[in-house]
Amino acid sequence: MNYVVTVNGEKYEVEVERVGGGSSSLSRRPPERVSRAIQAAPVAQPVTPQPAVPTSAPTASAGSVVSPMPGTVLDVKVKEGDAVSVGQVVVILEAMKMETEIVSEVAGSVAAVRVKKGDAVDTDTVLVEVK
């Protein structure tokens, strides 16, 4: 049986054979090597999602971590006085049924945590202040 399969917007024609079972009147032959069939179509590499990082925060200071989108705070990973490094997850937001890790763009210590678990936030809301 021939089928057309679409992968990442590209169409590929594939042939599917039934292996084993079926009528005894069919001649049986060993299946072809799977690796040959896979080589015909490019294999998409898995995409590792990058944490959402705010690009600009007009109402926040340089050490503020702000929400890049509206959502609900699922978890706050730091508390006042904690040391944070660049790229460290400080808050986890849920937006459109997806969890997004919000990271610090600066190293320092947490001066203030402005949200708590369950809070609804808008875009550019200050979540954590780092000094």
Helices and strands as residue ranges (DSSP letters): E 2-7, E 10-15, H 34-39, E 64-66, E 71-76, E 83-84, E 89-95, E 98-103, E 108-113, E 120-121, E 126-130
